[in-house]
Each structure stands twice: as structure tokens, then as C-alpha cells.
């Protein structure tokens, strides 16, 4: 990559964490978007130095837009929007509709994401086959990782503001700290 990188963002989606880099040549107008080191968009010799570049991120082709705005003279501001929202608003919304666990299984780093609205489970970027069931105190979503039985339990917190809490069990053992279990 050239020395014109002016913006770097990390975006966590259900199917993985993506590093987005944006190059902007302020003399040529060149615009290049890199996702996880792969070039996904290139525009050379743009006469208009401000504007927007839209592209997709991840396997679910989530819409992303880099906004280029002139601040003063040849100073520019670069912002990223995901699904039509500012990056911060997108992150805040994702924290409400997903729960993510990062753990080690058999010595390998793993990322498990629960989409609370659909109850879809993702393991290291792959959507998992799951089986859900209602139990006395809530619901359980079962799936298998390698030879490990996994279960995401959804229980009422007993507190109106906290709502439902989700926690992950691997081979019958709870993952995460006690604080994480009841956030």
C-alpha cells in the first residue's frame, strides 16, 4: 500500500472483524479502499477531491461509505458510515443486537457471535447450524464446535433495565467472567 492512507477503521460484523483502510491522493484525487489488506475499490485521477465512496464489507455485503469532506484549504476529514449510520452509531447499535465472546477452544482463538434478533450464531465467520429449545428459565441454543458441545443460554436478568442476559457454555462450563455474564 502507498503512503496516502488517510483513514483506518475496524468494523466488527457477525462474520468477522474487518480492517478498512482508505487512501486519498489529494493531488490526483486517487481513492483506494482496502479491506483486510485486499484492494476492493480504486479510482484514479478524480477531479473532484471531496465526495463519497460506497462499497460492501463482509460475506453479508454490508454497505459502507467513506465520506470525504474539505475542512479548510487542502485539509480533509474522512468518516465511515456502515449501513447508513456513523461508525459510532453502528457500533452502539451492534452492541444492543449482538453478543460476542472471544475465547480459546483447543488452544485456538475463537470468536462466537449471537445475533439476538434472529438467534443466528456465527463461529469464526461461519454461520452455525443450531437447535433452539425453551427451558424452564429461558431458552437454550445448542451447536457444536469441533468436538465441543456449546450452548447459549438466554435468561431473564430479573431486572427491567437489564432485560435478558446471554451466556455461553462450552462442554457445560460457563465462558467469561461473572461480570461479563451479567452485563
Secondary structure, 3 states (H helix, E strand, C coil): CCCCEEEEEEEEECCEEEEEEEEECCCCCCEEEEECCEEEEEECCCCCCCEEEEEEECCCCEEEEEEEEEEECCEEEEEEEECCEEHHHHHHHHHHHEEEEEEEECCEEEEEEEECCCCEEEECCEECCCEEEEECCEEEEEEEECCEEEEEEEEECCCCCCCEEEEEEECCEECCCHHHHCC
